[in-house]
Amino acid sequence: QVQLVESGGGLVQAGGSLRLSCVASGRTFNKYFISWFRQAPGKEREFIAAIAWSGGETYYADFGKGRFTISRDSAMNTVFLQMNNLKPEDTAVYYCAARPAGSNTYNSWGQGTQVTVSS
């Protein structure tokens, strides 16, 4: 199992940027995918992006391409989500999650961090 600790959320004006961090710990997270999700009030949780911990391959939802960038720092056991040109529609609770390679089930979730974009 993987344990995740998130940070970096906050209040920003439209057009601003935020960098979210997710610190991972566990015995076998090197074989995991780490992903970012978000959930806005009254809406379903949606996938943003994922990264393979070992090889660094990345995957993005269509809306996440361009403005959002996922990356990792292996030495720091940390996955980042860089968010640029934020819009009010990006307001949501952002979560990081982990799943084993070869599985489509996320078995570890962070606590969530609030991102609020004002107009």
Secondary structure as UniProt FT lines:
FT   STRAND          2..7
FT   STRAND          10..13
FT   TURN            14..15
FT   STRAND          18..26
FT   HELIX           29..31
FT   STRAND          32..39
FT   TURN            41..42
FT   STRAND          46..52
FT   TURN            53..55
FT   STRAND          58..60
FT   HELIX           62..64
FT   TURN            65..67
FT   STRAND          68..73
FT   HELIX           74..76
FT   STRAND          78..83
FT   HELIX           88..90
FT   STRAND          92..100
FT   TURN            101..102
FT   STRAND          108..109
FT   STRAND          113..118
//
